[in-house]
Amino acid sequence: MPEYQQRIAELLAPTPVEPRALEDCLGLALATDLTASIPLPPFDNSAMDGYAVRSVDLAGADEQNPVVLPVPEDVPAGRVQNPPLQPGTAHRIMTGAQVPPGADAVIPVERTDGGVTEVRAYAQVQPGAHIRRAGEDVASGATVLSAGTSLTPPQLGVAAAVGAERLPVHRPVRVLILSTGSELVAPGTPLEPGQIYESNGLMLASAVRAADADARLLRFVPDDVHAFHAVLSPHLDSTDLIITSGGVSAGAYEVVKDALSGNGVEFTKVAMQPGMPQGCGRYRGGPAVVALPGNPVSAMVSFEVFVRPVLRAAAGHSRTRREVRQATLTEELVAPAGKRQYRRAVFDPATGEVRTQGGTGSHLLTAMAAANCLLEIPEETTTLPEGSTVDVLLVD
């Protein structure tokens, strides 16, 4: 398995770096460090609606002995220049507004009578109270986001807050998914005898998008070698990776294997379950190809183990693999010797326990839908007693 994982990893080169507007960067990987050109906040500002004051002017103030100060100015958020605060006065100030020169504290409006021309303050304040200092969050010149960061809404908000309009990001990997089989029909179509609804293509396209790559889906490719090549041809120049599903075993109508063998793709058997038959290479020296098994669970497990980390790495993400946790097994398990097995399972983070979901059949897709992890059983392990500590790959 490690050797095959390495073969697939070597197929995809890093994608190009391109500048994109912030609103187009969600889920993409930052290509270079982002440093703050300004401090954040950029100026001292009020954390509360209230009154900007000199703390010394409120010495001794309480409910029985309020301090009364005139209010010559209002300070709304967004005002560029504010008059200095004179001793013995207060400026009514809004949350986020720049603290005027001369003020060293803000008293919340709740601790006053809310006066407009003069205010009664019913509490003392300490110097610096309710003031957010310039640079308190980020200092000018500090690294805000590191290269390889997968950009989320909060991180894009930070980028905007320090004034970034565009970011250098890696282009997502462009993936073409082909689902082959003359027996496949579109969901919603009445089934004829011998037909099944096509599900692998949609499942894999969704998995590709969830890995922050671009996915195009070509469904219902018939079991015909010439048709297979004809379908691929128009997409080769705009595709980084082709993923196929089905047609890779040793049957009589393995169209993927027949079409791709001799065209740069090698097929092999990998010591894992599910997902033993696999194929990878470059189609006629062009796009990378990963040929997955046709059984739904085999296809999904193979994608998680082999394809997803490569998509993430090629697109510049520093975190390429799913989180692995250790868990306590709630049942006894038996596994085949010499194969790394992945069992669909449900992990309970509250208890640290894991239980398998459904059987081992590679066609049992409902068990995959109910699982939130893959329980990994090493090749050398054939029996796991109840209470064993196991590794689980979190997929949800």
C-alpha positions in Angstrom: 0.0 0.0 0.0 2.6 2.6 0.8 4.3 2.1 -2.5 1.0 2.5 -4.4 0.2 5.7 -2.4 3.6 7.1 -3.4 3.0 6.3 -7.1 -0.2 8.3 -7.0 1.4 11.1 -5.1 4.0 11.5 -7.8 1.4 11.9 -10.5 0.2 15.4 -9.6 2.5 18.4 -9.6 1.7 21.5 -7.6 -0.9 23.6 -9.2 -0.1 27.1 -10.4 -0.4 30.1 -8.1 -2.8 32.9 -9.1 -4.1 36.0 -7.4 -7.8 35.9 -6.6 -10.3 38.3 -5.0 -11.1 37.4 -1.4 -14.6 36.3 -2.3 -13.2 33.7 -4.6 -10.7 32.2 -2.2 -12.9 30.1 0.1 -11.4 26.7 0.6 -8.3 27.4 -1.4 -4.7 27.3 -0.1 -2.7 30.4 0.6 0.5 30.3 -1.5 2.6 32.8 0.6 2.5 34.2 4.1 0.2 37.1 4.6 1.6 39.9 6.7 -0.3 42.8 8.2 0.5 46.1 6.6 -1.4 47.9 9.4 -2.0 47.1 13.1 -5.3 45.5 14.0 -7.2 47.4 15.4 -5.6 50.3 13.5 -6.3 52.7 16.3 -7.4 52.8 19.9 -11.2 52.4 19.9 -14.1 52.0 22.3 -15.3 48.5 23.2 -18.6 49.8 24.5 -21.2 52.5 23.9 -20.6 55.0 26.6 -18.5 58.0 27.4 -14.8 58.7 26.8 -13.3 60.1 30.0 -10.2 60.8 32.0 -10.3 58.1 34.7 -9.0 60.6 37.2 -12.2 62.7 36.7 -14.4 59.9 37.9 -12.5 59.3 41.2 -14.9 58.5 44.0 -18.0 58.2 41.8 -20.6 55.7 43.0 -24.4 55.4 43.0 -24.8 57.8 45.9 -22.2 60.2 44.8 -22.3 60.5 41.0 -19.8 62.7 39.1 -21.4 65.1 36.7 -19.5 66.0 33.6 -20.4 68.2 30.6 -20.6 66.4 27.2 -19.5 68.8 24.5 -18.9 66.2 21.8 -20.3 63.0 20.3 -17.9 60.5 18.8 -19.5 58.3 16.2 -17.8 55.3 14.6 -16.0 56.4 11.4 -15.2 59.9 12.3 -11.7 60.6 11.0 -10.6 63.4 13.4 -11.9 63.9 16.9 -11.3 67.0 19.1 -9.2 66.3 22.2 -11.0 65.6 25.4 -10.6 68.5 27.8 -10.1 67.8 31.6 -13.4 67.6 33.5 -15.5 66.7 30.4 -16.8 63.6 28.7 -17.4 62.7 25.0 -20.3 60.4 24.2 -18.7 57.6 22.2 -20.0 54.6 20.2 -18.6 51.1 20.0 -15.7 51.0 17.5 -15.2 54.7 17.5 -11.7 56.2 17.8 -10.9 57.2 21.4 -10.2 61.0 21.4 -6.9 62.3 22.5 -6.8 63.0 26.2 -9.2 60.1 27.1 -7.7 57.1 28.9 -10.9 55.1 29.6 -14.5 54.6 28.6 -17.4 54.3 31.1 -20.3 52.1 29.7 -23.6 53.9 29.2 -25.1 51.4 31.6 -23.1 53.0 34.5 -24.4 56.5 33.7 -27.7 58.2 33.3 -27.2 58.4 29.5 -27.2 62.2 29.4 -26.7 64.1 26.2 -25.4 67.5 27.2 -24.1 66.4 30.6 -23.7 62.9 32.1 -23.9 61.5 35.6 -21.4 58.8 36.1 -22.2 56.2 38.8 -18.9 54.3 38.9 -15.2 54.8 38.8 -13.1 53.4 35.9 -9.5 52.2 35.7 -7.1 53.6 33.1 -7.6 51.7 29.9 -11.0 50.4 30.8 -13.1 49.4 27.7 -10.5 50.5 25.3 -9.3 48.2 22.5 -5.7 49.2 21.9 -4.2 49.6 18.4 -2.3 46.4 17.5 -3.9 44.5 20.3 -5.0 41.8 17.9 -2.3 42.0 15.2 0.9 44.1 15.2 1.9 45.8 12.0 4.3 43.5 10.1 3.1 40.3 11.9 2.3 37.2 10.0 -1.5 36.9 9.9 -1.8 33.7 7.8 0.8 31.2 6.9 1.4 29.7 3.5 -0.5 26.5 3.1 -3.5 27.7 5.2 -6.8 26.4 3.9 -8.8 29.6 3.8 -12.0 29.6 5.9 -14.5 32.4 6.4 -12.8 33.7 9.6 -9.4 33.7 7.9 -10.8 35.6 4.9 -12.3 38.0 7.4 -8.9 38.6 8.9 -7.3 39.1 5.5 -9.9 41.8 4.7 -9.4 43.4 8.1 -5.7 44.0 7.4 -6.6 45.5 4.0 -5.9 42.6 1.6 -8.0 42.9 -1.5 -6.6 39.8 -3.3 -4.6 36.8 -2.2 -2.1 34.5 -4.0 -3.6 31.1 -3.9 -3.0 27.7 -5.5 -5.5 26.9 -8.3 -7.6 23.9 -7.3 -6.9 20.6 -9.0 -9.2 20.1 -12.0 -10.7 16.7 -11.8 -12.8 14.8 -14.4 -14.9 11.9 -13.0 -16.0 9.2 -15.3 -18.6 6.6 -14.2 -18.7 3.7 -16.6 -21.2 0.9 -17.2 -24.0 0.3 -19.7 -26.2 -0.8 -16.8 -26.2 2.7 -15.3 -29.2 5.1 -15.6 -29.9 8.5 -14.0 -31.7 8.6 -10.7 -35.4 9.3 -11.3 -35.5 7.2 -14.4 -37.6 4.1 -14.3 -35.4 1.0 -13.9 -35.4 -1.7 -16.5 -34.3 -5.3 -15.6 -30.6 -5.3 -15.2 -30.2 -1.6 -14.7 -29.1 0.3 -11.6 -29.0 4.0 -10.7 -25.7 5.7 -11.1 -24.4 6.8 -7.7 -20.6 6.5 -7.8 -20.1 9.5 -10.0 -22.1 11.9 -7.9 -20.5 10.5 -4.7 -16.9 11.0 -6.1 -17.6 14.4 -7.5 -19.0 15.5 -4.1 -15.9 14.0 -2.4 -13.6 15.9 -4.8 -15.4 19.2 -4.1 -15.3 18.5 -0.4 -11.5 18.2 -0.8 -11.6 21.8 -2.2 -10.9 20.7 -5.8 -12.9 21.3 -9.0 -15.0 18.4 -10.2 -16.6 17.8 -13.6 -18.8 14.6 -13.9 -19.3 12.6 -17.0 -21.9 9.9 -16.3 -23.1 6.9 -18.2 -19.9 6.2 -20.2 -20.9 3.0 -22.0 -18.9 -0.2 -21.9 -17.1 0.5 -25.2 -13.4 1.3 -25.6 -13.9 3.6 -28.6 -16.7 5.5 -26.8 -14.5 5.8 -23.7 -11.6 7.5 -25.7 -14.1 9.7 -27.5 -15.6 10.9 -24.3 -12.2 11.8 -22.8 -10.7 13.5 -25.8 -12.4 17.0 -25.5 -11.4 17.4 -21.8 -7.7 16.5 -21.8 -6.3 20.0 -22.0 -8.4 21.3 -19.1 -8.0 18.3 -16.8 -5.3 17.6 -14.2 -6.7 14.3 -12.9 -9.1 11.7 -14.3 -10.9 9.5 -11.9 -12.7 6.5 -13.2 -15.0 4.2 -11.3 -15.5 0.5 -12.3 -14.1 -1.6 -15.0 -10.7 -2.4 -13.4 -11.1 -6.1 -12.3 -10.5 -9.2 -14.4 -14.0 -9.6 -15.9 -14.9 -9.9 -19.5 -16.2 -6.3 -19.9 -13.7 -4.2 -18.0 -13.8 -1.2 -20.4 -11.6 1.1 -18.2 -8.8 -1.5 -18.0 -9.1 -2.3 -21.7 -9.1 1.4 -22.7 -6.3 2.6 -20.5 -3.9 -0.4 -20.5 -1.2 0.5 -23.1 -2.1 4.2 -22.8 0.1 5.0 -19.8 -2.0 3.5 -17.0 -0.9 0.4 -15.0 -3.3 -1.8 -13.1 -2.4 -3.7 -10.0 -3.8 -5.4 -6.9 -3.2 -3.5 -3.6 -3.1 -5.4 -0.3 -6.2 -3.6 1.2 -9.8 -4.4 1.8 -12.1 -3.0 0.3 -10.5 -1.7 -2.8 -7.9 -4.3 -4.0 -8.1 -3.7 -7.8 -6.6 -0.3 -8.6 -4.9 1.5 -11.5 -2.9 4.7 -12.0 -0.7 6.5 -14.5 -0.9 9.2 -17.1 -3.3 9.0 -20.0 -1.2 9.2 -23.2 1.4 11.3 -21.4 -1.2 13.9 -20.4 -3.5 14.1 -17.3 -3.0 11.8 -14.3 -5.4 8.9 -14.0 -6.6 7.1 -10.9 -8.8 4.1 -11.7 -11.0 3.1 -8.7 -13.0 0.0 -8.2 -16.7 0.0 -9.1 -18.2 -1.2 -5.8 -19.4 2.0 -4.0 -17.6 1.4 -0.7 -14.4 0.3 -2.5 -14.5 3.5 -4.5 -15.1 5.8 -1.5 -12.5 4.1 0.7 -10.0 4.2 -2.1 -10.6 7.9 -2.7 -10.1 8.7 1.0 -6.9 6.6 1.3 -5.3 7.4 -2.0 -6.8 10.4 -3.8 -7.9 13.0 -1.3 -4.4 13.5 0.3 -2.9 14.0 -3.2 -5.6 16.5 -4.2 -4.9 18.5 -1.1 -1.1 18.4 -1.4 -1.1 19.4 -5.1 -3.3 22.4 -4.3 -0.9 23.7 -1.6 -2.8 22.8 1.5 -0.5 22.2 4.5 -3.1 19.8 6.1 -3.5 17.0 3.5 -4.7 14.1 5.6 -7.8 13.4 7.6 -7.4 13.5 11.4 -6.5 10.2 13.0 -7.7 9.5 16.5 -7.2 6.5 18.8 -10.3 4.8 20.0 -11.4 1.9 22.1 -13.1 -0.9 20.2 -16.5 -2.0 21.6 -16.5 -5.4 19.9 -14.2 -8.2 18.7 -13.1 -8.0 15.1 -11.6 -10.5 12.7 -9.6 -9.4 9.7 -7.9 -11.1 6.7 -4.2 -11.7 7.0 -1.9 -9.7 4.7 -4.4 -6.9 3.9 -4.9 -3.5 5.5 -8.6 -3.4 6.2 -10.8 -0.3 6.5 -14.1 -0.9 8.3 -16.9 1.7 8.3 -17.5 2.7 11.9 -19.0 5.3 14.2 -16.6 7.1 16.6 -18.1 8.7 19.8 -15.7 11.6 20.8 -17.4 11.9 24.2 -16.4 8.3 25.2 -13.6 7.6 22.8 -15.3 4.4 21.8 -15.8 3.1 18.2 -18.1 0.5 16.8 -18.3 -0.9 13.3 -21.2 0.0 11.0 -22.6 -2.6 8.8 -20.8 -5.6 7.3 -17.6 -5.9 5.2 -19.3 -6.1 1.8 -17.9 -3.5 -0.6 -21.4 -2.8 -2.0 -23.0 -1.8 1.3 -23.2 1.9 0.7 -25.8 2.6 3.4 -23.2 1.6 6.1 -20.8 4.1 4.6 -23.4 6.8 4.8 -24.0 6.1 8.5 -20.3 6.0 9.4 -18.2 9.0 10.5 -14.8 7.3 10.4 -12.8 4.4 8.9 -11.4 2.0 11.4 -7.9 0.9 10.2 -6.7 -2.7 10.8 -3.0 -3.2 9.9 -2.0 -6.0 7.6 -0.4 -8.1 10.3 -3.4 -8.1 12.5 -6.0 -10.8 12.2 -7.9 -10.5 15.5 -8.8 -7.4 17.6 -10.3 -8.2 21.0 -13.0 -6.0 22.5 -11.3 -3.1 24.3 -8.4 -2.9 21.9 -7.0 0.5 21.0 -7.4 1.2 17.3 -6.7 4.0 14.9 -9.7 5.7 13.2 -9.7 8.0 10.3 -12.3 10.7 10.8 -14.2 11.3 7.6 -17.1 13.5 8.9 
